[in-house]
Amino acid sequence: MLTQELKIELPVEFSPDEIKLLLAIKLYEVGKLSMGQAARVAGYSKRAFMEILGHHHVPIFAYSPDDLAAEIDLLS
């Protein structure tokens, strides 16, 4: 896996761990990282990261309305 380093200056009230977590959440939310990748960036297990996503109101599963309806039909 290729990695890149980025240096940015932010206000002091943000810790590096908090910035990594928020970045990982957003990159997962927009589909740029998988759950596992985002969890690693944030420094958490997948299970812990899923719980954190819930606290931030980010869905774990990104189903479109049509995909969700199809899944429900399969279960019926």
C-alpha positions in Angstrom: 0.0 0.0 0.0 1.4 3.4 -1.0 1.3 6.1 1.6 1.7 9.9 1.4 2.5 12.3 4.1 0.8 15.7 4.3 1.7 18.5 6.7 -0.9 21.1 7.5 -1.2 23.7 10.2 -4.3 23.7 12.3 -5.5 25.5 15.4 -4.0 24.1 18.6 -7.4 22.8 19.9 -7.2 19.9 17.5 -5.0 16.9 18.4 -3.4 14.9 15.7 -5.4 11.8 16.7 -8.7 13.8 16.4 -7.7 15.1 13.0 -6.8 11.5 11.8 -10.2 10.2 13.1 -12.2 13.0 11.4 -10.3 12.6 8.2 -10.9 8.8 8.2 -14.6 9.3 8.9 -15.0 11.7 6.0 -13.0 9.6 3.6 -15.0 6.5 4.5 -18.3 8.5 4.2 -17.5 9.7 0.6 -16.3 6.2 -0.4 -12.6 7.0 -0.8 -11.5 4.4 1.9 -12.9 1.1 2.8 -14.0 0.4 6.4 -10.7 -1.4 7.2 -8.6 1.3 5.6 -10.4 4.1 7.4 -10.1 2.2 10.7 -6.4 1.8 10.2 -5.9 5.5 9.4 -7.8 6.5 12.5 -5.9 3.9 14.6 -8.9 1.8 15.7 -10.2 -1.7 15.1 -13.0 -2.1 12.6 -15.5 -2.8 15.3 -14.5 0.3 17.3 -14.5 2.4 14.1 -18.1 1.2 13.3 -19.2 2.4 16.7 -17.5 5.7 16.2 -19.3 6.1 12.8 -22.6 5.6 14.6 -21.7 8.4 17.1 -21.0 10.6 14.1 -24.3 9.6 12.3 -22.4 8.1 9.4 -24.1 4.9 8.0 -22.1 1.8 8.0 -23.9 0.5 4.9 -24.3 2.8 2.0 -27.4 1.4 0.2 -29.2 3.4 -2.4 -33.0 3.3 -2.0 -33.3 0.9 -4.9 -30.5 -1.4 -3.6 -32.1 -1.4 -0.1 -35.6 -2.3 -1.6 -34.0 -5.1 -3.6 -32.3 -6.5 -0.5 -35.6 -6.3 1.4 -37.4 -8.1 -1.4 -34.8 -10.9 -1.2 -35.4 -11.3 2.5 -39.2 -11.5 2.1 
